[in-house]
Amino acid sequence: MKMKRLGISVYPERAPKEQCYEYMRLAGKYGFRRVFTCLLSVEESKEKIIDDFTEFCRVAHESGLTVSVDTNPDIFTKLNATPMDLSVFAQMGVDIVRLDGHFGEFEDIEITKNHDGIMIEYNASSTIGLDLMIEKGADRSNMCICSNFYPQKNTGMGLARYQELNSRYQPLGLNNATFVTSQEPHTHGPWEDYDGLPTLEIHRSLPIDLQLRHLNALGLCNDFMIGNAFASEKELRAMAETDLHKLTLKVDPEEQVSEIEREIITCEYHASRDDCNELVVRSSFPRVKYKHESIVPRGNGKVNFTKGDVIIVNDNLKHYAGELMIVLDQIRADDCYNYVGRINEGEQLILDCIRPANSFALKIRQAGE
């Protein structure tokens, strides 16, 4: 898997120029490294597009951002570009040309051989024979992929289809981008019709850092881009502060949780056991680290534990005391377990991604998150 990067999207025809530039500069300060924009929605003349986007690319590069532009054959015609001549994009300073449409097999292969150093990005939300293209001579080093975003609610990709397509492309080792969506109330995309811009429909109303953590847990993409503009600085910070080296889940703690139980929840190392089952994710390391601590039993007030419940083995089962478990399927609320918190339904998307021997981290959800 290639280096993981964060990205934003900017649509200069839909917002004041200086606001777009300030947003790019802010994102750059938070370590974002990509900006996506769309030429499909720009109605200016060729000359105006070249002038405006040359300046746009300059500011983006000064902010540390790589520029990708969404195109199709009609945009190529408007700019007098061809798959064999990308000089107009090079003139503007574009780094990645995304093809939201195809020219034909020969042209789609030959465009990867351009001498301008421009990456060609194919649509990962459709079935494309990229492996066959590479076999027929496409330059793999000049190819990458990016999923669609979906402005209309109820039309985003389903999780199963996203996994099916991206799992097919993953063995090719191409840079792969996917969109998350800001939850700010007055954002926009390239079109008038708009209700957020995620790739996955299940992400449409979720907090932006949860969307990011879920995509990271799926392990199928390495570039995570905000589809709509403008995300808040709080959202940019939340993404920038997300540890993309491990799976992270947020826990809503039980009111009666003790200090030692809080320590166990946020222990520096959790990992599902290799000899796992379908009932619980079992993290055994805390029972070693905290073997000299007392985990005082207390009533749970539950008959059964259900999916998402976080429990810790107490002193009633002394050999295993301190071991943490996350419930995957209903189990009896035995008095050897203390109920310490819950992984909510949204966070359970990440819970479903934990595989045998996977390390993971748990964070106590703070007010306002």
C-alpha positions as CSV (number, residue, x, y, z in Angstrom):
1,M,0.0,0.0,0.0
2,K,1.3,3.5,-0.9
3,M,1.7,6.4,1.5
4,K,-1.6,7.6,2.9
5,R,-2.6,11.2,2.2
6,L,-5.5,13.5,3.0
7,G,-7.1,15.7,0.5
8,I,-9.8,18.4,0.0
9,S,-11.9,19.5,-3.0
10,V,-12.4,23.0,-4.2
11,Y,-14.7,24.3,-6.9
12,P,-13.5,27.8,-7.8
13,E,-16.6,28.5,-10.0
14,R,-18.8,28.1,-7.0
15,A,-17.1,30.3,-4.4
16,P,-15.0,33.5,-4.2
17,K,-11.4,32.9,-5.4
18,E,-9.7,34.1,-2.2
19,Q,-11.9,31.9,0.0
20,C,-10.8,28.9,-2.2
21,Y,-7.2,29.9,-1.8
22,E,-7.4,30.4,1.9
23,Y,-9.0,27.0,2.3
24,M,-6.2,25.4,0.4
25,R,-3.6,27.1,2.5
26,L,-5.3,26.0,5.7
27,A,-5.5,22.4,4.5
28,G,-1.8,22.5,3.6
29,K,-1.0,23.7,7.1
30,Y,-2.8,20.6,8.5
31,G,-0.8,18.3,6.4
32,F,-3.3,17.7,3.6
33,R,-1.5,16.8,0.3
34,R,-4.2,16.7,-2.4
35,V,-6.8,19.0,-3.9
36,F,-9.5,17.8,-6.3
37,T,-11.4,20.0,-8.6
38,C,-13.9,19.5,-11.4
39,L,-13.7,20.9,-15.0
40,L,-16.9,19.3,-15.9
41,S,-19.0,22.0,-14.3
42,V,-16.9,25.0,-15.5
43,E,-18.6,26.9,-18.4
44,E,-15.9,29.5,-19.1
45,S,-14.0,29.8,-22.3
46,K,-10.8,27.9,-22.9
47,E,-8.7,31.0,-22.4
48,K,-10.4,31.8,-19.1
49,I,-10.1,28.2,-17.9
50,I,-6.3,28.2,-18.6
51,D,-5.8,31.6,-16.9
52,D,-7.8,30.7,-13.8
53,F,-6.6,27.2,-13.3
54,T,-2.9,28.2,-13.9
55,E,-3.3,30.5,-10.9
56,F,-5.3,27.9,-9.0
57,C,-2.5,25.3,-9.5
58,R,0.2,27.7,-8.5
59,V,-1.5,28.5,-5.1
60,A,-2.2,24.8,-4.6
61,H,1.4,23.9,-5.1
62,E,2.5,26.7,-2.8
63,S,0.2,25.1,-0.2
64,G,1.8,21.7,-0.7
65,L,-1.1,20.2,-2.6
66,T,-1.1,18.0,-5.6
67,V,-3.8,19.0,-8.1
68,S,-6.3,16.5,-9.7
69,V,-8.9,17.6,-12.2
70,D,-12.0,15.8,-13.3
71,T,-12.4,15.6,-17.0
72,N,-14.1,13.7,-19.9
73,P,-13.7,13.7,-23.7
74,D,-15.9,16.8,-24.0
75,I,-13.5,18.8,-21.8
76,F,-10.6,17.6,-23.9
77,T,-12.3,18.8,-27.0
78,K,-13.0,22.2,-25.4
79,L,-9.3,22.6,-24.3
80,N,-8.0,21.3,-27.7
81,A,-6.3,18.4,-25.8
82,T,-6.1,14.8,-26.9
83,P,-4.9,11.6,-25.2
84,M,-1.7,12.0,-27.1
85,D,-1.3,15.7,-26.2
86,L,-1.8,16.9,-22.6
87,S,0.3,20.0,-23.0
88,V,-2.6,22.3,-22.0
89,F,-2.9,20.5,-18.6
90,A,0.8,20.7,-18.2
91,Q,0.7,24.4,-19.0
92,M,-1.9,24.9,-16.2
93,G,0.2,22.9,-13.7
94,V,-2.2,19.9,-13.3
95,D,-0.7,16.9,-11.7
96,I,-3.5,14.3,-12.1
97,V,-6.1,14.1,-14.9
98,R,-9.1,12.0,-13.8
99,L,-11.0,10.4,-16.7
100,D,-14.8,10.5,-15.9
101,G,-15.3,8.8,-19.2
102,H,-13.3,6.9,-21.8
103,F,-11.7,7.5,-25.2
104,G,-11.4,3.9,-26.3
105,E,-8.9,1.2,-25.4
106,F,-6.0,2.4,-27.5
107,E,-6.3,6.0,-26.3
108,D,-6.9,5.0,-22.7
109,I,-3.6,3.1,-22.8
110,E,-1.6,5.7,-24.8
111,I,-2.6,8.6,-22.5
112,T,-0.6,6.9,-19.7
113,K,2.6,7.4,-21.8
114,N,2.4,11.2,-21.9
115,H,5.7,13.0,-21.6
116,D,4.4,15.7,-19.2
117,G,4.6,13.6,-16.1
118,I,0.8,13.8,-15.6
119,M,-0.8,10.9,-13.7
120,I,-4.0,9.4,-15.3
121,E,-6.7,8.6,-12.8
122,Y,-9.4,6.0,-13.7
123,N,-12.8,5.7,-12.2
124,A,-12.7,3.0,-9.5
125,S,-16.5,3.0,-9.2
126,S,-16.9,1.1,-12.4
127,T,-15.6,-2.1,-14.0
128,I,-12.5,-1.3,-16.0
129,G,-10.0,-3.8,-17.3
130,L,-7.0,-2.0,-15.9
131,D,-5.0,-5.3,-15.6
132,L,-5.6,-5.9,-19.3
133,M,-4.6,-2.4,-20.2
134,I,-1.3,-2.8,-18.3
135,E,-0.8,-6.2,-20.1
136,K,-1.2,-4.3,-23.4
137,G,1.4,-1.7,-22.5
138,A,-0.2,1.0,-20.3
139,D,2.4,2.6,-18.0
140,R,1.4,1.4,-14.6
141,S,3.7,4.1,-13.0
142,N,1.5,6.8,-14.5
143,M,-1.9,5.3,-13.5
144,C,-4.0,5.7,-10.4
145,I,-7.7,5.3,-9.5
146,C,-10.4,7.3,-7.7
147,S,-13.9,6.4,-6.7
148,N,-16.9,8.6,-7.5
149,F,-18.8,10.8,-5.0
150,Y,-22.6,11.0,-5.0
151,P,-24.4,14.3,-4.4
152,Q,-27.9,12.7,-4.4
153,K,-28.8,11.0,-1.1
154,N,-29.6,7.2,-1.3
155,T,-27.4,6.9,-4.4
156,G,-23.9,6.4,-2.9
157,M,-22.0,3.2,-3.4
158,G,-23.0,0.2,-1.3
159,L,-20.2,-1.1,1.0
160,A,-20.2,-4.6,-0.7
161,R,-19.9,-3.2,-4.2
162,Y,-17.2,-0.8,-3.1
163,Q,-15.2,-3.7,-1.6
164,E,-15.8,-5.9,-4.6
165,L,-14.5,-3.3,-7.1
166,N,-11.6,-2.0,-5.1
167,S,-10.5,-5.5,-4.1
168,R,-10.2,-6.3,-7.8
169,Y,-8.0,-3.3,-8.4
170,Q,-5.9,-3.6,-5.2
171,P,-3.4,-6.2,-6.5
172,L,-2.4,-3.7,-9.2
173,G,-0.7,-1.6,-6.6
174,L,-2.2,1.7,-7.9
175,N,-2.7,4.8,-5.8
176,N,-6.4,4.7,-4.8
177,A,-8.6,7.7,-3.6
178,T,-12.0,7.7,-2.0
179,F,-14.2,10.6,-0.9
180,V,-15.6,11.5,2.6
181,T,-18.1,14.3,3.2
182,S,-18.0,17.3,5.5
183,Q,-21.0,17.7,7.8
184,E,-20.9,21.5,7.7
185,P,-24.4,22.9,6.9
186,H,-23.6,25.2,4.0
187,T,-21.1,23.3,1.9
188,H,-21.3,22.7,-1.9
189,G,-20.1,20.5,-4.7
190,P,-19.7,21.1,-8.4
191,W,-23.5,20.8,-9.2
192,E,-26.6,22.5,-7.9
193,D,-28.2,19.2,-6.8
194,Y,-26.4,18.4,-3.5
195,D,-26.8,16.5,-0.2
196,G,-23.2,15.8,0.8
197,L,-20.4,14.2,-1.3
198,P,-19.4,10.8,0.0
199,T,-18.4,7.7,-1.9
200,L,-20.2,5.4,0.4
201,E,-23.9,6.0,1.2
202,I,-23.5,4.7,4.7
203,H,-21.1,7.6,5.4
204,R,-23.4,10.4,4.3
205,S,-24.4,11.6,7.8
206,L,-21.5,10.3,9.9
207,P,-18.8,12.4,11.5
208,I,-15.9,13.0,9.1
209,D,-13.3,11.4,11.3
210,L,-15.4,8.2,11.6
211,Q,-15.7,8.1,7.8
212,L,-12.0,8.4,7.5
213,R,-11.3,5.7,10.2
214,H,-13.7,3.3,8.5
215,L,-12.2,3.7,5.0
216,N,-8.7,3.3,6.6
217,A,-9.9,0.1,8.4
218,L,-11.2,-1.3,5.1
219,G,-7.7,-1.0,3.8
220,L,-8.6,-0.5,0.1
221,C,-7.5,3.1,-0.5
222,N,-4.7,5.4,0.6
223,D,-5.9,8.8,-0.4
224,F,-8.9,10.2,1.6
225,M,-10.4,13.3,0.1
226,I,-13.2,15.6,1.4
227,G,-15.7,15.8,-1.5
228,N,-17.5,19.0,-0.6
229,A,-16.3,22.5,0.2
230,F,-15.7,24.0,2.7
231,A,-15.0,21.6,5.6
232,S,-14.6,23.4,8.9
233,E,-11.2,23.8,10.5
234,K,-12.4,21.5,13.3
235,E,-13.0,18.8,10.7
236,L,-9.7,19.3,9.0
237,R,-8.0,19.0,12.4
238,A,-10.0,15.9,13.3
239,M,-8.8,14.2,10.1
240,A,-5.2,15.4,10.5
241,E,-5.1,14.0,14.1
242,T,-6.4,10.6,13.1
243,D,-3.8,7.9,13.4
244,L,-3.9,6.0,10.1
245,H,-1.4,3.4,11.2
246,K,-4.0,1.4,13.2
247,L,-7.8,0.8,13.6
248,T,-9.2,3.2,16.1
249,L,-12.7,3.0,17.8
250,K,-14.4,5.5,20.1
251,V,-16.0,4.2,23.3
252,D,-18.9,5.8,25.2
253,P,-17.9,5.0,28.8
254,E,-20.3,3.6,31.4
255,E,-20.9,6.2,34.2
256,Q,-19.6,3.9,36.9
257,V,-16.3,3.0,35.1
258,S,-13.3,3.1,37.5
259,E,-9.9,4.7,36.8
260,I,-8.2,1.4,36.3
261,E,-10.9,0.4,33.9
262,R,-10.4,3.7,32.0
263,E,-6.7,2.9,31.8
264,I,-7.4,-0.6,30.4
265,I,-9.8,0.8,27.8
266,T,-7.1,3.3,26.6
267,C,-4.2,0.9,27.0
268,E,-1.4,1.5,24.5
269,Y,-1.8,-1.9,22.9
270,H,-4.9,-3.9,22.1
271,A,-5.0,-6.8,19.6
272,S,-7.6,-9.3,18.7
273,R,-6.5,-12.8,19.3
274,D,-5.4,-15.0,16.5
275,D,-7.5,-17.8,17.9
276,C,-10.7,-15.6,17.8
277,N,-14.3,-16.5,17.6
278,E,-17.6,-15.0,16.5
279,L,-18.8,-13.9,20.0
280,V,-16.1,-11.3,21.1
281,V,-13.0,-9.4,20.1
282,R,-10.7,-10.5,22.9
283,S,-7.7,-8.3,23.9
284,S,-5.5,-10.3,26.3
285,F,-2.5,-7.9,26.7
286,P,-4.2,-5.7,29.5
287,R,-4.5,-8.8,31.8
288,V,-0.7,-9.1,31.6
289,K,0.0,-5.4,32.1
290,Y,-2.5,-5.0,35.0
291,K,-2.2,-8.4,36.6
292,H,-1.3,-6.9,40.0
293,E,-4.3,-4.6,39.9
294,S,-7.7,-5.4,41.4
295,I,-10.7,-5.2,39.0
296,V,-13.5,-5.0,41.6
297,P,-16.7,-6.8,40.5
298,R,-19.8,-4.6,40.2
299,G,-23.4,-5.3,39.0
300,N,-24.0,-4.7,35.3
301,G,-27.7,-4.3,35.4
302,K,-27.9,-6.4,32.3
303,V,-29.2,-9.8,31.4
304,N,-27.2,-10.0,28.2
305,F,-24.4,-8.2,26.6
306,T,-25.0,-7.2,22.9
307,K,-22.9,-6.2,20.0
308,G,-20.8,-3.2,20.7
309,D,-20.7,-3.6,24.5
310,V,-17.2,-3.3,26.0
311,I,-16.5,-5.5,29.0
312,I,-13.5,-6.2,31.3
313,V,-12.9,-9.5,33.2
314,N,-13.1,-8.8,36.9
315,D,-11.6,-10.5,40.0
316,N,-14.3,-13.2,40.0
317,L,-12.2,-14.8,37.2
318,K,-8.8,-13.8,38.6
319,H,-6.5,-15.6,36.1
320,Y,-8.1,-13.5,33.3
321,A,-8.8,-10.3,35.2
322,G,-8.0,-7.2,33.2
323,E,-8.7,-8.8,29.8
324,L,-10.9,-6.6,27.6
325,M,-13.5,-7.8,25.2
326,I,-15.8,-6.1,22.7
327,V,-19.0,-8.1,22.2
328,L,-19.8,-9.2,18.6
329,D,-22.9,-11.3,19.3
330,Q,-25.3,-11.6,22.3
331,I,-23.7,-13.3,25.3
332,R,-24.9,-13.8,28.9
333,A,-24.0,-10.9,31.3
334,D,-22.0,-13.1,33.6
335,D,-20.9,-11.6,37.0
336,C,-17.2,-12.1,36.0
337,Y,-17.5,-9.2,33.6
338,N,-17.7,-5.5,34.3
339,Y,-19.6,-3.5,31.7
340,V,-17.4,-0.4,31.0
341,G,-18.8,1.2,27.8
342,R,-20.2,0.8,24.4
343,I,-19.1,1.1,20.7
344,N,-22.1,2.8,19.1
345,E,-23.7,1.8,15.8
346,G,-21.6,4.0,13.6
347,E,-18.3,3.0,15.3
348,Q,-19.4,-0.7,14.8
349,L,-18.5,-0.2,11.1
350,I,-14.9,-0.3,12.2
351,L,-15.6,-3.1,14.7
352,D,-16.7,-5.2,11.7
353,C,-13.2,-4.6,10.1
354,I,-11.2,-6.1,13.0
355,R,-9.6,-9.4,11.8
356,P,-7.7,-12.1,13.7
357,A,-4.4,-10.7,15.2
358,N,-5.3,-7.1,14.2
359,S,-4.0,-4.4,16.6
360,F,-6.5,-1.6,17.4
361,A,-6.9,1.4,19.7
362,L,-9.8,2.5,21.8
363,K,-10.4,6.2,22.7
364,I,-12.9,7.6,25.2
365,R,-15.3,9.8,23.3
366,Q,-15.1,13.4,24.5
367,A,-18.0,15.8,24.7
368,G,-18.8,17.3,21.4
369,E,-17.3,14.5,19.3
